[in-house]
Amino acid sequence: MTQYSMIVQWSEEDQLFLVTIPEFSNLVIMPCTHGKTREEAIRHGEEVIEMYLEAWKAEGESIPEPSLLKIA
């Protein structure tokens, strides 16, 4: 499991849960995946994160760092 953020939002228009990965937002068209259920959307989001990380590594591209939530 990666430490990247995922935002899962319901789309009334699409009737799907859409997934956005904030750390990838300037590198990948968002939303990057979806699902009929929240669980399916999260699973697809995790798959997309792994896919992009593997592709960027194979291509020698720089990989964005995960955002860290700091609670004071």
C-alpha positions as CSV (number, residue, x, y, z in Angstrom):
1,M,0.0,0.0,0.0
2,T,1.3,3.4,-0.9
3,Q,1.2,6.6,1.1
4,Y,-0.4,8.7,-1.6
5,S,-3.6,10.7,-1.0
6,M,-6.9,9.8,-2.7
7,I,-10.0,11.9,-2.9
8,V,-13.1,9.9,-3.7
9,Q,-16.2,11.9,-4.7
10,W,-19.6,11.0,-5.9
11,S,-20.5,12.2,-9.4
12,E,-24.3,12.6,-9.8
13,E,-23.7,13.2,-13.5
14,D,-21.7,10.0,-14.0
15,Q,-23.4,8.0,-11.3
16,L,-20.0,6.8,-10.2
17,F,-17.4,7.5,-7.5
18,L,-14.5,9.4,-9.1
19,V,-11.0,9.2,-7.8
20,T,-8.4,12.1,-7.8
21,I,-4.8,11.7,-6.6
22,P,-3.7,15.1,-5.5
23,E,0.1,14.4,-5.7
24,F,-0.4,13.4,-9.4
25,S,-2.6,16.3,-10.4
26,N,-0.1,18.2,-12.4
27,L,1.1,15.0,-14.2
28,V,-2.1,13.1,-14.9
29,I,-5.5,14.1,-16.1
30,M,-7.9,14.0,-13.2
31,P,-10.1,12.3,-12.1
32,C,-7.9,9.3,-12.9
33,T,-10.3,6.5,-12.2
34,H,-13.7,5.6,-10.9
35,G,-15.9,2.9,-9.5
36,K,-19.5,1.9,-9.0
37,T,-19.0,1.7,-5.3
38,R,-16.6,3.6,-2.9
39,E,-14.7,0.3,-2.3
40,E,-14.3,-0.3,-6.0
41,A,-13.2,3.3,-6.6
42,I,-10.5,3.0,-3.9
43,R,-9.3,-0.4,-5.3
44,H,-9.0,1.2,-8.7
45,G,-7.2,4.2,-7.3
46,E,-4.6,2.0,-5.6
47,E,-4.1,0.2,-8.9
48,V,-3.6,3.4,-10.8
49,I,-1.1,4.7,-8.2
50,E,0.9,1.5,-8.6
51,M,0.7,1.6,-12.4
52,Y,2.0,5.2,-12.6
53,L,4.8,4.6,-10.1
54,E,6.0,1.5,-12.0
55,A,5.8,3.4,-15.3
56,W,7.6,6.5,-14.1
57,K,10.3,4.3,-12.5
58,A,10.8,2.3,-15.7
59,E,11.0,5.4,-17.8
60,G,13.4,7.1,-15.3
61,E,10.9,9.9,-14.6
62,S,10.9,11.7,-11.3
63,I,8.3,10.4,-8.9
64,P,6.2,12.8,-6.8
65,E,6.6,12.5,-3.1
66,P,3.5,11.5,-1.0
67,S,1.9,14.4,0.9
68,L,2.2,14.0,4.6
69,L,-0.6,15.2,7.0
70,K,0.9,16.9,10.0
71,I,-1.3,17.3,13.0
72,A,-0.2,19.9,15.5
